Amino acid sequence: MADLNRTILAAIHEFYSAIIRLPYFDVDALVPAPPGGWSGVNADELRKRGKTEEVIQLLRHLPYLRNPSEHRKWMLSPDTFAISYCDGDMYGSLMDELQPTPAHCIWLTAHDSRDGIDLLLDTHTGSITEWAMLGRGLMIDYAEYEQMDRADRWMCYPTMSAVDFFKLWQARWEKLVWIPVYNPRGGPATATWWYRADPGSHEEEYILASDDEYEPTDQEDDTSENGSPSTEGEGNGDDASDDDSESVSQIALSDGEVSDILDGAFGEEAQQKRIQFISEVEENLNETTSTSELESENWKEINTGRGQEANVMMENLFRDYGFSPNLSTWSRHFT
């Protein structure tokens, strides 16, 4: 296998290994390729669609998220499914008409609606392109885009190296820019999505910035001699403006608060938190499931059996950390 393909494989595996820790996924959803590669890849169909042997060999050695059932798909972002080529899945044939692509490029995801993102992997450059049916994220003027040959339009969308791209998407999951809650309703979509910033927005940039990149404002840097924040004007509630109060109620979470939520989601207390929130829902609904039964059940299985209680649990989780899901900094995306 070429070094570039090894780099692509490693980037995807690192991304999947990070997000699989969330309770949205089955614990065994991530499946690495066997030593000889995946025999289930539909090589004949890929050849009919003009894909190169390099593409086919790469697909045979990629890790995948094995779907929970034939008609239910794991999601990587709102309205975006992962394609499990290992089990014979294929991208929709309509994509070859909507957006023709070179033989050395392959779709890694499929859209659930017109708002979804289709990720296109270029095996020659090791890059990922975010193609959108509605033209979201275009790098050129739309009128100019419409004049281009259809086969070339995919090159007008945001493109990054696979390594940088999957680091960005991993950060979106880990910093809770978006977070999925398992949705047991019918249809291929398996998640109800909560998110607090649009991808590529200034709000997202602020959330994703690391502590090393953060620079305090003049107001934040104005501290007293003992290192505590200045308390000038405190104690005089009449002097505080309504605008200041409103801005405090809508401020984005700090990195420290995000870390606290991640620790609660991924740390040693994760299971105990789940039990706590489930118990609250059980009490509200006057159900009689015992704590021992809750401890033995899988998080997703509980949500599957109780439908929309998943959303109630998420709201409880948010409130437990001191902020409301009804604030303008959070919104819920139904699929």
Disulfide bonds with the S-S distance in Angstrom:
none
